[in-house]
Amino acid sequence: MIYAAALTIHSWLRWLVLLTGVVAFVRAAAGSSGRKPWKPSDDRAGFWFVTALDAQVLLGLILYAFLSPITHAAFGDLGAVMKNPNWRFWVVEHGFGMLIGVALAHVGRVRARKTDSLGRHRVAAIFFGLALVVILASIPWPGMPNGRPLLRW
């Protein structure tokens, strides 16, 4: 019951992460191409992206470490997990890719805040864009071998 609820929330929260990430990236890219000054609203866009990611990762780690029957079974024989593409995706690739995406988003936000006003948009666009690419590649989209529904109920 708790596992199903957490998995549903994790599935729905992905859309908030993607929405805030796209908003932060578009603001940064538009600001960079238009050579616009950095505004507090640009910083807030990055803040909400990173905050949504942090909430998603926290919930994902709870699923991974405590609730998921997949990871509980997999920890019994990690050698066999690495030979099974389905299990390897859930135990290694999905989490590792997401952690890389979170790290890129955090680094981008910090570096943008420490860069001069004219370079902030460029730095944020690069790091937020890279974070989104890695995150999108790590999501189990429908139609993929490990695909999950777009929305859980």
ABEGO torsion letter per residue (X at the ends): XAAAAAAAAAAAAAAAAAAAAAAAAAAAAAAAAAGBBBBAAAAAAAAAAAAAAAAAAAAAAAAAAAABAAAAAAAABAAAAAABAAAAAAAAAAAAAAAAAAAAAAAAAAAAAABBAAAAAAAAAAAAAAAAAAAAAABBBBGBAABBBABBX
